Amino acid sequence: MMPHDQFISSEQKTVPAFTLIELLAVVALIAVLASVMGLALRHPGEAVVLQAAQGTLASLCNATRGRAALTRQNARLVIAADPADSECHLRYLQIVHEEANGSGQWRAEGGGVYLPRGVYVVPSTAAAVPGNPTWPASRRSTALSSAAQVMTINGVAAGSFYYVQFTSRGTTGGGNLVLTMGRTTSSASGVALEFDNPDNLRGVLLRSSGVLTLLNDAGAFAP
């Protein structure tokens, strides 16, 4: 018979073993996979980012309507409209209410909200759509004011804004609020914002009653 220790030795010869190089290769592969997964979590796809922005927009619309009812004054969801302010332009939103209806003096409680980076509100007029004056009329924010307005907020001239307004009864003019992805380019003349894909949209439909419906893709908007 084969001695016991010789039997063990023979069995050990048949068991595959990892070399140091193979182990290092496995560790390196795990590190690469972890890095890729981390990047995916930090930089989600456009559809996920747009969906998150849509949820933020819907919540702000509902909160603005609630502010109007609570204060019994007109309330606005305002959107920054100064192209020179590349950080805020079309992506900074704030809720304000009128100190007295018709006074033109607006009050904000707390700060505003930025949409996720790369997501912007589409203006209501073709000329105002960054980098794309032929953007389809049906895929613009028809619920917004047609022109930006300089507003006094908390007693200070706060800047230029587009807005959607709710009355103290919670009603509004109705229409769409549209979100899209944008990109900035830098040149000697400064930073320019461009919208180039009118099929890459999400948004909300505001009815005159103030009730909203989510619009989840370009097909939900009128052609």
C-alpha positions as CSV (number, residue, x, y, z in Angstrom):
1,M,0.0,0.0,0.0
2,M,1.0,3.6,-0.5
3,P,2.2,5.3,2.7
4,H,-0.2,7.9,4.0
5,D,2.1,10.8,3.7
6,Q,3.0,9.7,0.1
7,F,-0.8,9.5,-0.6
8,I,-1.3,13.1,0.6
9,S,1.6,14.3,-1.5
10,S,0.2,12.6,-4.6
11,E,-3.3,14.2,-4.0
12,Q,-1.7,17.6,-3.5
13,K,-0.1,17.3,-6.9
14,T,-3.6,17.0,-8.5
15,V,-5.1,20.1,-6.8
16,P,-4.8,23.2,-9.0
17,A,-3.2,26.2,-7.3
18,F,-3.3,29.9,-8.0
19,T,0.1,31.5,-8.7
20,L,0.9,34.9,-7.3
21,I,0.5,36.5,-10.7
22,E,-3.0,35.0,-11.1
23,L,-4.0,36.3,-7.7
24,L,-2.7,39.7,-8.5
25,A,-4.7,39.6,-11.8
26,V,-7.9,38.7,-10.0
27,V,-7.4,41.5,-7.5
28,A,-6.7,44.0,-10.3
29,L,-9.9,42.9,-12.1
30,I,-12.0,43.4,-8.9
31,A,-10.5,46.8,-8.5
32,V,-11.4,47.8,-12.1
33,L,-14.9,46.5,-11.7
34,A,-15.4,48.4,-8.5
35,S,-14.1,51.5,-10.1
36,V,-16.5,51.2,-13.1
37,M,-19.5,50.5,-10.7
38,G,-18.5,53.6,-8.7
39,L,-18.4,55.8,-11.8
40,A,-21.8,54.4,-12.9
41,L,-23.3,55.3,-9.5
42,R,-21.8,58.8,-9.5
43,H,-22.6,59.5,-13.2
44,P,-26.0,57.8,-13.8
45,G,-27.5,57.7,-17.3
46,E,-29.4,60.7,-18.7
47,A,-32.8,58.9,-18.3
48,V,-32.2,58.5,-14.6
49,V,-31.0,62.1,-14.2
50,L,-34.0,63.4,-16.1
51,Q,-36.4,61.3,-14.0
52,A,-34.9,62.7,-10.8
53,A,-35.2,66.2,-12.1
54,Q,-38.8,65.6,-13.1
55,G,-39.6,64.5,-9.5
56,T,-38.0,67.6,-8.2
57,L,-40.0,69.8,-10.6
58,A,-43.3,68.1,-9.7
59,S,-42.6,68.6,-6.0
60,L,-41.8,72.2,-6.4
61,C,-45.0,72.8,-8.4
62,N,-47.0,71.2,-5.7
63,A,-45.2,73.1,-3.0
64,T,-45.8,76.4,-4.9
65,R,-49.5,75.7,-5.1
66,G,-49.5,74.9,-1.4
67,R,-47.7,78.2,-0.6
68,A,-50.3,80.1,-2.5
69,A,-53.1,78.5,-0.5
70,L,-51.3,78.9,2.8
71,T,-50.5,82.6,2.3
72,R,-53.7,83.4,0.4
73,Q,-51.5,85.3,-2.0
74,N,-50.2,84.7,-5.5
75,A,-47.2,82.4,-5.6
76,R,-44.6,81.7,-8.3
77,L,-42.1,79.0,-9.1
78,V,-39.3,81.1,-10.6
79,I,-36.5,79.9,-12.8
80,A,-33.3,81.8,-13.2
81,A,-33.1,83.4,-16.7
82,D,-29.8,85.2,-16.9
83,P,-27.6,83.6,-19.6
84,A,-24.5,85.3,-18.0
85,D,-24.9,83.2,-14.9
86,S,-24.0,79.8,-16.3
87,E,-24.4,78.1,-12.9
88,C,-28.0,79.1,-12.4
89,H,-29.4,79.8,-15.8
90,L,-32.5,77.6,-16.4
91,R,-31.6,75.2,-13.6
92,Y,-32.0,77.2,-10.4
93,L,-35.7,77.2,-9.1
94,Q,-37.2,79.0,-6.2
95,I,-40.7,79.4,-4.6
96,V,-41.8,82.9,-3.8
97,H,-45.2,84.5,-2.8
98,E,-46.5,88.0,-3.3
99,E,-46.5,90.1,-0.1
100,A,-49.8,91.6,-1.2
101,N,-51.6,90.6,-4.4
102,G,-50.7,93.0,-7.2
103,S,-47.9,94.6,-5.2
104,G,-45.1,93.2,-7.3
105,Q,-43.1,92.6,-4.1
106,W,-42.2,88.9,-3.6
107,R,-41.0,87.0,-0.6
108,A,-39.0,83.8,-0.4
109,E,-38.8,81.5,2.6
110,G,-35.4,79.8,2.5
111,G,-33.2,79.2,-0.5
112,G,-33.9,77.7,-4.0
113,V,-33.1,74.4,-5.6
114,Y,-30.7,73.4,-8.4
115,L,-31.8,70.8,-10.9
116,P,-29.2,67.9,-11.3
117,R,-26.2,69.0,-13.3
118,G,-26.8,68.9,-17.0
119,V,-30.7,69.2,-16.7
120,Y,-32.4,72.5,-17.7
121,V,-35.9,73.9,-18.0
122,V,-36.8,74.6,-21.6
123,P,-38.0,78.2,-22.1
124,S,-41.3,79.1,-23.7
125,T,-40.0,81.0,-26.8
126,A,-37.8,79.7,-29.6
127,A,-35.3,82.6,-29.4
128,A,-34.7,81.8,-25.7
129,V,-33.8,78.1,-26.2
130,P,-30.0,78.0,-25.8
131,G,-28.2,77.2,-29.1
132,N,-31.4,76.0,-30.8
133,P,-33.8,78.6,-32.1
134,T,-35.6,76.0,-34.2
135,W,-36.6,73.9,-31.1
136,P,-40.2,72.7,-31.7
137,A,-42.9,74.9,-30.2
138,S,-44.8,71.9,-28.8
139,R,-41.7,70.9,-26.8
140,R,-41.2,74.2,-24.9
141,S,-42.4,75.2,-21.5
142,T,-45.8,76.7,-22.4
143,A,-46.7,77.2,-18.8
144,L,-43.9,79.7,-18.3
145,S,-44.0,83.4,-18.9
146,S,-43.1,84.3,-22.4
147,A,-40.4,86.8,-21.3
148,A,-38.1,86.9,-18.3
149,Q,-39.0,89.4,-15.7
150,V,-36.8,91.3,-13.2
151,M,-38.2,90.5,-9.8
152,T,-37.8,92.1,-6.4
153,I,-37.5,89.3,-3.8
154,N,-37.2,90.0,-0.1
155,G,-36.8,93.7,-0.9
156,V,-33.9,93.2,-3.2
157,A,-33.7,93.2,-7.0
158,A,-32.9,89.5,-7.3
159,G,-32.4,89.1,-11.0
160,S,-34.2,88.0,-14.1
161,F,-36.6,85.0,-14.0
162,Y,-39.2,83.0,-15.9
163,Y,-42.1,81.9,-13.8
164,V,-45.3,79.9,-13.5
165,Q,-47.8,81.6,-11.2
166,F,-50.5,80.1,-8.9
167,T,-53.4,82.1,-7.6
168,S,-54.5,82.0,-3.9
169,R,-57.1,79.4,-5.1
170,G,-54.4,77.1,-6.4
171,T,-55.2,77.7,-10.1
172,T,-52.8,78.5,-12.8
173,G,-52.7,79.3,-16.5
174,G,-51.9,75.7,-17.5
175,G,-49.4,74.3,-19.9
176,N,-46.2,72.2,-20.0
177,L,-43.0,72.5,-18.0
178,V,-40.3,70.8,-20.0
179,L,-36.9,69.5,-19.0
180,T,-34.1,68.5,-21.2
181,M,-30.3,67.7,-21.1
182,G,-28.0,70.5,-22.0
183,R,-24.2,71.0,-22.5
184,T,-21.9,73.9,-22.0
185,T,-19.1,74.8,-24.3
186,S,-16.2,77.2,-23.6
187,S,-14.7,79.6,-26.1
188,A,-12.9,82.9,-26.1
189,S,-16.3,84.6,-26.0
190,G,-17.3,82.8,-22.8
191,V,-19.4,79.8,-21.8
192,A,-22.3,78.9,-24.0
193,L,-25.2,76.6,-23.2
194,E,-26.7,74.4,-25.9
195,F,-29.8,72.2,-26.1
196,D,-29.6,69.8,-29.1
197,N,-32.0,67.0,-28.7
198,P,-35.8,67.8,-28.5
199,D,-36.5,64.1,-28.2
200,N,-34.7,63.8,-24.9
201,L,-37.4,65.2,-22.6
202,R,-39.4,64.8,-19.4
203,G,-41.7,67.2,-17.7
204,V,-45.1,67.9,-16.3
205,L,-48.5,69.0,-17.6
206,L,-50.1,71.7,-15.4
207,R,-53.9,71.9,-15.7
208,S,-55.6,75.2,-15.0
209,S,-56.9,73.7,-11.7
210,G,-53.3,73.4,-10.6
211,V,-53.3,69.6,-10.8
212,L,-50.3,68.2,-12.6
213,T,-49.6,65.1,-14.7
214,L,-46.1,63.7,-15.3
215,L,-44.9,63.6,-19.0
216,N,-42.3,60.8,-19.3
217,D,-40.9,61.1,-22.8
218,A,-41.0,63.2,-26.0
219,G,-44.0,61.1,-27.2
220,A,-46.1,62.5,-24.4
221,F,-45.8,66.0,-25.8
222,A,-47.8,67.2,-28.8
223,P,-45.9,66.6,-32.1
